[in-house]
Amino acid sequence: MGLEYLRGTFVGDQRLIAAGTIIAVAPLIALFFSLQRYFFRGVNEGAVKG
């Protein structure tokens, strides 16, 4: 929603939109990397072995 606001307000400034995207995505990437061992452990435990 915030990125749509940036796009609507600053139509010509692609650098500002890119900066907003990085700010929005960076916490998600950091969270994934910090919790990836639990994520992949759950994927491995749910796998069907045959």
Backbone as a ProteinNet text record, in pm:
[ID]
protein_1_A
[PRIMARY]
MGLEYLRGTFVGDQRLIAAGTIIAVAPLIALFFSLQRYFFRGVNEGAVKG
[TERTIARY]
83.4	0	88.9	195	286.6	359.4	393	460.7	367.9	240.3	144	133.9	142.6	141	263.1	379.2	500.6	490.8	436.1	425.5	329.5	221.1	124.7	175.8	252.7	300.3	423.7	515.9	643.7	655.7	578.3	570.1	704	777.7	900.3	1024.7	1017.9	1137.1	1150.6	1214.1	1230.4	1323	1418.1	1509.7	1436.7	1341.5	1265	1178	1119.4	1038.3	1126.4	1245.9	1338	1382.1	1408	1447.3	1333.8	1212.4	1097.2	1078.2	1104.9	1094.2	1197.5	1320.9	1427.2	1392.3	1342.1	1305.3	1191.6	1099.9	987.5	1027.7	1123.3	1158.1	1272.1	1359.1	1476.2	1440.5	1340.2	1307.5	1259.1	1187.7	1141.1	1257.6	1354.4	1472.1	1553.5	1570.1	1644.6	1573.1	1442.6	1365.9	1380	1374.9	1390.8	1528	1633.2	1767.6	1791.3	1728.5	1748.3	1669.2	1561.3	1477	1477.9	1571.3	1567.9	1592.1	1668.2	1692.6	1562.2	1474.2	1346.1	1253.4	1260	1176.8	1212.8	1340.6	1381.7	1368.3	1377.9	1354.7	1209	1118.5	976	947.1	1013.9	995	1047.2	1159.9	1218.9	1134.8	1078.7	997	865.2	814.1	687.5	701.9	823.5	845.1	805.1	750.4	712.3	831.3	873.9	987.5	934.2	989.7	936.5	1032
-117.4	0	125.1	120	232.9	253.3	142.5	154.5	212.2	180	240.2	390.5	431.7	573.6	642.7	578.7	637.1	645.7	542.3	541.9	651.8	671.2	772.9	914.3	933.1	1065.7	1105.7	1013.2	1042	958	994.4	913.6	905.8	1015	1015.7	975.5	960.9	934.4	785.5	713.3	569.1	532.4	619.4	591.3	589.7	677.6	681.4	557.2	512.7	391.2	270	263.2	152.8	154.3	271.6	281.9	236.4	273.7	229.3	79.6	21.1	-123.5	-194.8	-144.7	-205.2	-195.5	-81.3	-62.9	-157.2	-183.7	-272	-419.2	-458.1	-599.2	-642	-552	-586.1	-656.3	-612.1	-685	-827.8	-849.1	-983.6	-1075.7	-1023.9	-1103.8	-1134.8	-1037.6	-1061.2	-1163.8	-1157.1	-1253.6	-1393.6	-1405.7	-1536.7	-1594.9	-1516.1	-1568.1	-1603.8	-1531.9	-1564.5	-1688.1	-1718.9	-1832.9	-1945.3	-1943.3	-2042.1	-2184.6	-2202.7	-2338.9	-2402.3	-2323.6	-2377.2	-2403.2	-2317.2	-2332.9	-2461.8	-2484.1	-2602.8	-2729.1	-2718.6	-2833.6	-2878.7	-2785	-2817.5	-2876.9	-2829.7	-2885.5	-3028.1	-3053.6	-3186.6	-3285.9	-3242.3	-3331.6	-3365.5	-3278.2	-3303	-3382.5	-3413.8	-3486	-3632.6	-3686.9	-3827.8	-3907.3	-4003.6	-4086.3	-4219.5	-4258.9	-4382.3	-4464.1
0	0	0	76.6	81.5	-49.7	-117.6	-246.6	-352.3	-345.2	-437.8	-413.3	-289	-256.8	-316.2	-301.8	-359.8	-511.3	-572.1	-717.6	-764.9	-691.3	-730	-705.1	-600.3	-564.6	-643.1	-659.2	-724.6	-851.6	-952.3	-1073.8	-1144.7	-1154	-1230.7	-1154.7	-1024.6	-945.4	-915.8	-1006.1	-991.8	-875.5	-846	-734.8	-601.4	-583.7	-459.3	-445.8	-554.5	-551.5	-520.5	-579.5	-551.6	-405.5	-351	-210.7	-119	-151.7	-73.2	-79.6	-195.2	-210.3	-125.3	-125.3	-44.2	104.2	146.1	287.2	325.7	233.1	263.1	263.6	180.1	164.4	257.2	295.6	376.6	508.2	583.6	707.2	681.1	570.9	538.7	504.9	431.2	396.3	521.5	608.6	732.4	820.2	827.4	905.2	847.5	715.3	652.9	682.2	666	688.6	834.4	926.1	1066.6	1109.4	1040.4	1077.2	973.8	880	772.6	822.6	930.1	978.9	1026	1089.1	1133.8	1015.8	916.6	797.4	724.8	699.9	626.4	710.8	842.1	928.2	915.1	911.8	894.6	759	656.8	522.8	519.2	582.6	583.1	664.1	775.6	857.8	790	708.5	640.3	512.3	472.1	347.5	363	256.4	255.7	204.7	284.4	244.5	191.4	78.5	22.7	-51.3
[MASK]
++++++++++++++++++++++++++++++++++++++++++++++++++

